């Protein structure tokens, strides 16, 4: 399905994360600086732990780009772990070591630890948690940044903001229109009244050695109508968004537009009436559908909300079972954050960009950026005659 593919490899504390992206057209301007921007944004946000100052991103493009321009061949990017040599060279060495570290045998409730150990036959939870770590999303953020770079060629802009942290929820329905303004907020929220209450909630959780989840919203502007399809289940754009967003670590729910709130409304208050005029053509005065109808984009702003559960590594660990002794124990503790919802926004942007870029290439094609842009422009002209 689709025109783009990516594959990531690497572990959280291993030598590096690697991502290979296939399907990008030739002629796209890409530099390490462009790719590093969103990686830096991903590391920010109130509630992140001290590890964000330690796990720096050392990014290098290894293939598919020459003189800052994509060649049409697969793009390979490596994000090195700057702590590997000093702290993890023995514990995470790809080569055999004379004295392996003691195995981690107390899996964390809510994490992949136990089920991963059972599935793959591991006796050490580190063999699971290193790959199940959210650190892997750094590689996916790189893939998403490549995708959003392509989308910018046709005027699509992707933004995000926090809607809720814990039980503190914004009361504003405003959509973001300037990412720099949102990023200036420590919790990436538009509602200044909710901002301090969210910070207070994070501080309270930190004091209690607990963690908080929340909800964030990703908004894509200037998305052309017709991405996705009503014809086949696996080409529906909302289904593709949901699957990809739920693949992000700790995400537990996705709502398109009004999402779950729409279930409590009558049909007369749940749908977007259709209008037409010479200047705008077909349009809606509301956007309850989140810019998607029948598995296809409508041309209205695309809105998708994602629910993130509290992080499963707690500084006051929960009860578990030691897999060796089968006795009750307390879960292992790795370096963790109190709240990562503001950072998850950036990963959400990357994933939405990936899905939309994939669908856009499916719709408009093109081996070069010029072809892609030309076909997109022709499609918009066709719509004016519809």
Secondary structure, DSSP 4 states (H G I P E B T S, - for coil): --S-EEEEE--TTSSEEEEEEE-PPBT-B--HHHHHHHHHHHT-STT--THHHHS-EEEEEEESEETTEE-SSPEEEEEEETTIIIIITTTT-SS--SSPPPPP-BPPTTSSHHHHHHHHT-S-THHHHHHHSGGGHHHHHHHHHHHHHHHHTTT-EEEEEEEEETTEE----PPP--HHHHHTSTT--S-HHHHHHHHHHHHHHHHTT--B-EEEEEEEESPPTT-B-SSSGGG-HHHHHHHHHHTSTTEEEEEETTGGGGGGS-GGGTS--EEEETTTEEEES--TTTTEETTEE-SSPEEEEEEEPPPS--SSPPEEEBTTT--EEE----S--SB-HHHHHHHHHHHHHHHHHHHHHHHH--SBHHHHHHHHHHHHHHHHT-
